[in-house]
Amino acid sequence: MSNDAFTIGLDEALDPLVLGIDVGSTGTRAGIYDARGVPVHRHRHKAPHSFTTAPDGTVTIDPLQVVDEAAACITAVTEHLGSRTVAGVAIDTFASSLVGVGRDGTPLTPCYTYADTRSTSQLMGLLRELDIDEIHDLTGTRLHTSYLAPRLRWLRETSPEVFARVDRWLSLGEFLQLRLAGATAVGTSTAAWTGLLDRRTGAWASPLLDAVGVGAERFSPICDPDSSVDGAGTDRWPALRDARWFAPLADGLSSNIGSGATDPGTIGLAAATSGAMRVLVPGTPAVLPSGLWCYRISRGQSLVGGALNDVGRVVSWLEDVVRLPEGTSLEDVARRAPEAATPTVLPFLTGERSTGWRADARGVVADIGAAADGADVARGALEGLALSYERVHDQLVDANPAVTRVVASGRVTNRVPGLLALVADAIGMPVDHAVLRRATLRGTVLLALDVLAPDVERAPTPMAVTESPDPDHAAYYASRRERFADLYERVLN
């Protein structure tokens, strides 16, 4: 391997090679990986982007822009492969997402993201009409603006002409694959993240489709991760001429796989623009705590967990808006000793998903004294994130007592690793730090390699030091937990 941490030179790379494409909230990335799941040095590329936002709850992105970004990334990572070819192309995107296309595949809508909250009114209508617990049991998801049922109803009610013209409803990953490879299917995990999939049968859930007025024929065929897409291919890039294209995945599944959280005893903690804690379990759990979701990812596995809308957003907000003392970083703030005067912060900038599912929630800063400065506010916000993870962790452990380990990954874990120390204190459990870059992209590739190179041993995930809970902080976090819950109940309920 090269001196660039956890990469390998092309001349040392073991066939088959796989091209991974990851579309996240901050950019489109691509990379070539060898059969051991190691990125090939100098064969990765990123095209940054940002969502379009507005005060009315708009959070979208232009799907054609993402196609152009992905094409540029593919060119950059394949043009110097020489005689080497790519055996598989694997895609993941942020979940959930929605693009309406016409018969010719032309987009008729922007790409609506999980953070778009303009369907709040339609969500309220669905909550009145449908049994919340029955829907949760059926799909493994709550009725929430991050899922597609309220968004589809919103589009039907506010843009009826566009709604009527849409021939197919696609995720961003499907749209990307359709434009690049001429055909597509929806990966089971992507379908589950719509909130419209029956988690037991793997078919579209008719009660929700009926409620929003969309037939199952308006969605793509559903494929498990071990299936490639019929008819997908391209001559645009010679290195991909014979590659198999796999159905697009939801990034949450890829994040767990890439960080090494692949067994029922290990929670994968993700911290990027949004965040999550998830655990892979066999089969379909019979009972699901109210604050969690359960996504079917294949005929034999489910992913159970909870998501935070705002993790990287909170970090960016602190860096852009809150003035820290000169020479002080967020990492310094995270590493300082707990202080009773720290403000209490509910870190909900774009609404809450797990565990309360309040789509209309917004951030709250409370308990500020006259002596408080920017570092105090920042510390309160970081503790608020840690306590939000803790609320998910508690329900995960209740649902799956086999949990013994937490492994964290994502750009925020590298940007502010001290956040993991706060999480360890809040949950009372050590947190291992997977330090590889682009864990999600690697996870997407690893799932393709399970098909293309099942007998090749994968390289182990590189790990940093473990953050262990400080027993002297236990009483402090117990008190903070109570104050967080009290503020939440007073303000949001």
SVG drawing of the C-alpha trace seen along z (x, -y; Angstrom):
<svg xmlns="http://www.w3.org/2000/svg" viewBox="-59 -39 64 57">
<polyline fill="none" stroke="black" stroke-width="0.4" points="0.0,0.0 1.1,-3.6 2.1,-6.0 -1.3,-7.8 -3.2,-6.1 -5.3,-3.2 -4.8,-3.3 -3.0,-1.1 -1.3,-1.8 -2.9,-0.7 -0.1,1.7 -0.8,3.5 -4.6,3.4 -6.2,6.8 -8.9,7.4 -11.8,7.1 -11.9,3.3 -15.2,1.6 -16.2,-2.0 -18.2,-3.5 -20.3,-6.7 -21.6,-8.4 -23.9,-11.4 -24.0,-13.1 -25.4,-16.3 -22.2,-18.2 -20.9,-16.7 -20.7,-13.8 -17.7,-11.5 -16.3,-8.6 -13.5,-6.2 -11.9,-3.0 -11.4,-0.2 -9.7,3.1 -11.0,6.6 -9.9,6.2 -12.0,3.0 -9.0,0.7 -9.2,-2.6 -6.8,-2.9 -4.4,-5.9 -5.1,-8.9 -8.3,-7.4 -10.9,-9.3 -12.6,-12.6 -15.2,-14.9 -17.5,-17.5 -18.8,-19.8 -22.4,-20.9 -24.9,-22.3 -28.7,-22.1 -31.0,-24.9 -32.8,-26.2 -35.5,-28.7 -37.3,-29.9 -40.5,-28.0 -38.8,-24.7 -37.4,-24.2 -34.3,-21.9 -33.7,-20.6 -31.0,-20.0 -31.0,-20.0 -30.8,-16.3 -29.2,-17.1 -26.4,-18.9 -25.7,-15.7 -25.6,-13.7 -23.0,-16.2 -21.0,-15.9 -21.1,-12.1 -20.0,-12.0 -17.1,-14.3 -16.1,-12.2 -16.3,-9.0 -14.1,-10.6 -11.6,-11.7 -11.2,-8.3 -11.2,-6.1 -9.2,-8.1 -5.8,-6.9 -6.6,-3.2 -4.7,-2.2 -5.6,1.3 -7.4,2.0 -11.2,2.3 -14.0,1.9 -16.1,5.0 -18.9,3.2 -20.4,-0.1 -22.1,-0.7 -24.1,-3.9 -25.4,-5.2 -27.1,-8.5 -28.5,-10.4 -31.9,-9.1 -34.7,-9.7 -34.9,-11.6 -37.5,-12.1 -37.4,-13.1 -40.4,-12.9 -39.6,-12.1 -41.6,-12.0 -41.9,-9.2 -38.5,-10.1 -36.8,-10.3 -36.7,-14.1 -36.9,-15.5 -40.2,-17.3 -39.3,-18.3 -36.2,-19.1 -34.8,-16.5 -36.6,-16.8 -34.4,-15.9 -35.1,-14.3 -34.8,-17.8 -37.5,-19.5 -40.4,-20.3 -43.0,-21.9 -45.2,-18.9 -45.9,-19.5 -49.6,-20.3 -50.1,-17.1 -48.3,-15.1 -50.8,-16.4 -53.6,-15.2 -52.1,-11.7 -51.6,-11.6 -55.4,-12.2 -56.4,-9.7 -54.0,-6.7 -53.2,-4.7 -49.6,-5.8 -48.7,-2.6 -50.0,-0.4 -48.0,-2.3 -44.9,-2.1 -45.3,1.7 -46.0,2.1 -43.2,0.0 -40.8,-0.3 -41.0,-4.1 -43.0,-6.9 -45.2,-9.3 -42.8,-12.2 -41.8,-14.9 -38.5,-13.1 -40.4,-10.2 -42.3,-10.2 -46.0,-9.8 -46.6,-13.4 -44.3,-14.7 -46.2,-13.0 -49.5,-14.2 -48.1,-17.7 -47.1,-17.6 -50.5,-16.2 -52.2,-19.1 -49.9,-22.0 -48.7,-21.0 -51.5,-18.8 -50.4,-19.4 -46.9,-18.3 -48.0,-15.4 -50.2,-14.2 -47.4,-14.4 -45.0,-12.3 -44.5,-8.9 -42.1,-7.5 -41.1,-8.5 -37.4,-7.9 -34.8,-8.3 -31.8,-10.5 -29.7,-7.3 -32.1,-5.8 -32.3,-9.0 -28.5,-9.1 -28.2,-5.5 -30.9,-6.0 -29.1,-8.9 -25.7,-7.3 -26.5,-3.7 -29.8,-3.8 -31.7,-1.6 -32.3,-1.4 -33.9,0.4 -34.4,-0.6 -32.3,1.1 -34.3,2.6 -32.7,0.2 -33.5,-2.8 -37.1,-1.6 -37.3,-1.1 -36.1,-4.6 -39.1,-6.0 -41.3,-5.0 -43.5,-3.2 -42.2,0.4 -43.7,3.3 -40.8,4.3 -42.0,8.0 -42.9,8.7 -40.5,6.4 -43.5,5.0 -44.8,1.5 -47.2,0.8 -50.7,0.3 -52.3,-1.5 -49.8,-4.4 -49.9,-4.3 -53.7,-4.5 -53.5,-7.4 -51.3,-9.5 -52.8,-8.5 -49.8,-6.8 -49.8,-3.3 -47.0,-0.8 -46.4,-0.9 -45.0,-4.4 -42.0,-3.0 -39.0,-1.0 -38.5,2.7 -37.0,3.6 -33.6,5.3 -31.7,6.7 -28.0,5.7 -26.8,9.0 -28.7,8.2 -27.4,6.2 -29.7,4.0 -30.9,5.6 -30.0,3.5 -27.8,1.1 -24.5,0.2 -22.6,-2.4 -19.9,-2.9 -19.2,-6.4 -16.3,-5.3 -14.2,-2.5 -13.2,-1.2 -16.9,-0.6 -17.9,1.2 -18.4,4.6 -19.2,3.4 -22.2,4.7 -24.4,1.9 -25.9,2.6 -29.2,1.0 -28.6,-2.2 -28.4,-2.0 -29.3,-4.2 -26.2,-5.8 -27.2,-4.6 -26.7,-1.0 -23.4,-1.8 -22.1,-3.7 -22.6,-0.8 -20.9,1.6 -18.0,-0.7 -17.2,-1.4 -17.3,2.3 -20.6,2.2 -21.9,5.4 -23.1,7.6 -26.0,7.4 -23.7,6.5 -22.3,3.4 -24.0,0.0 -22.7,-2.1 -22.7,-5.8 -22.6,-8.2 -21.9,-11.9 -22.0,-13.9 -24.4,-16.6 -27.0,-14.4 -26.4,-11.6 -27.6,-8.2 -27.1,-5.2 -27.9,-1.9 -27.5,1.9 -27.8,4.7 -29.9,7.5 -31.1,10.8 -34.6,11.1 -37.4,8.6 -37.8,7.6 -41.3,8.3 -41.5,5.3 -40.0,1.9 -39.6,-1.0 -41.6,-4.1 -38.5,-6.3 -36.7,-4.0 -37.1,-2.9 -36.5,0.5 -35.5,0.7 -35.6,3.9 -32.3,4.1 -32.6,7.6 -34.6,10.7 -32.6,11.7 -31.6,8.6 -32.9,5.4 -31.3,2.2 -32.7,0.8 -31.9,-2.7 -32.7,-6.3 -31.5,-9.5 -30.6,-13.0 -31.4,-15.7 -28.6,-18.0 -25.1,-17.1 -22.7,-18.6 -25.2,-21.4 -24.9,-22.2 -21.1,-22.1 -21.1,-24.4 -23.6,-26.8 -21.4,-27.0 -18.3,-27.7 -20.1,-30.3 -22.3,-32.1 -21.0,-31.6 -17.9,-33.6 -15.4,-31.4 -12.7,-33.0 -9.5,-33.7 -7.4,-30.6 -10.3,-28.2 -11.6,-25.5 -14.7,-23.3 -12.4,-20.5 -11.1,-22.4 -14.6,-23.1 -15.5,-19.4 -12.5,-18.4 -12.9,-20.7 -14.3,-19.5 -18.1,-19.6 -19.5,-22.8 -22.9,-23.1 -23.4,-26.5 -23.4,-25.2 -26.5,-26.2 -29.0,-23.5 -29.4,-23.2 -32.0,-21.3 -30.0,-21.0 -32.9,-20.8 -32.1,-23.2 -34.2,-21.5 -36.6,-19.4 -36.3,-16.3 -36.5,-12.7 -35.6,-10.2 -36.7,-9.9 -39.6,-12.3 -40.3,-12.7 -41.2,-16.4 -40.7,-17.6 -41.5,-21.2 -38.9,-21.3 -36.4,-24.1 -33.3,-24.7 -33.6,-26.0 -30.8,-27.5 -31.8,-27.8 -30.2,-28.5 -27.9,-31.2 -26.4,-33.3 -24.8,-36.7 -21.3,-35.2 -21.9,-32.8 -19.8,-33.2 -19.6,-31.6 -17.7,-28.6 -20.5,-27.9 -23.1,-28.0 -21.0,-25.8 -20.4,-23.3 -24.2,-23.2 -24.8,-22.5 -22.3,-19.7 -23.7,-18.2 -27.2,-18.5 -25.9,-16.4 -24.4,-13.8 -27.7,-13.6 -29.7,-13.2 -27.5,-10.2 -28.0,-8.9 -31.8,-9.0 -31.4,-6.8 -28.9,-4.5 -31.2,-3.8 -34.0,-2.6 -31.6,-0.6 -30.2,1.2 -33.8,1.9 -34.6,3.4 -31.4,5.3 -29.7,6.1 -26.9,7.9 -25.3,4.5 -21.8,4.4 -19.9,2.0 -20.3,-1.4 -18.1,-2.3 -18.3,-5.9 -17.5,-7.3 -18.2,-10.3 -16.5,-13.6 -17.7,-15.2 -15.9,-12.5 -12.7,-13.5 -13.4,-17.3 -14.4,-17.3 -13.3,-13.9 -14.0,-15.3 -17.7,-14.9 -17.2,-11.2 -15.9,-11.7 -19.1,-13.5 -21.2,-10.7 -19.2,-8.1 -20.0,-10.0 -23.6,-10.4 -24.3,-6.7 -21.9,-5.2 -20.3,-3.0 -16.9,-3.2 -17.0,-4.5 -14.5,-3.2 -13.5,-5.6 -13.2,-4.3 -10.8,-6.9 -10.9,-6.0 -12.2,-8.7 -15.4,-8.0 -16.6,-5.1 -20.0,-5.3 -18.4,-5.0 -16.4,-2.0 -19.4,-0.3 -21.2,-0.6 -18.2,0.9 -18.0,3.8 -21.6,4.8 -20.8,5.1 -17.6,7.0 -19.6,9.6 -21.1,10.5 -18.0,9.9 -15.3,11.3 -16.9,13.3 -13.7,15.4 -11.3,12.5 -10.5,11.4 -11.3,7.7 -8.8,5.3 -9.7,4.5 -11.2,1.1 -8.5,-1.3 -9.4,-2.4 -8.2,-5.2 -8.2,-5.3 -11.3,-4.4 -13.2,-7.1 -14.2,-5.7 -16.7,-7.2 -15.3,-9.0 -17.1,-7.6 -16.6,-11.0 -18.9,-12.5 -21.8,-10.1 -23.8,-12.2 -23.3,-15.3 -24.8,-13.6 -27.6,-12.1 -28.6,-15.7 -28.1,-17.0 -30.3,-14.2 -33.1,-15.2 -32.8,-18.9 -32.8,-18.1 -35.9,-15.9 -37.7,-18.6 -36.9,-21.3 -38.0,-19.1 -41.3,-18.4 -42.0,-22.0 -41.1,-23.5 -42.0,-20.8 -44.9,-18.9"/>
</svg>
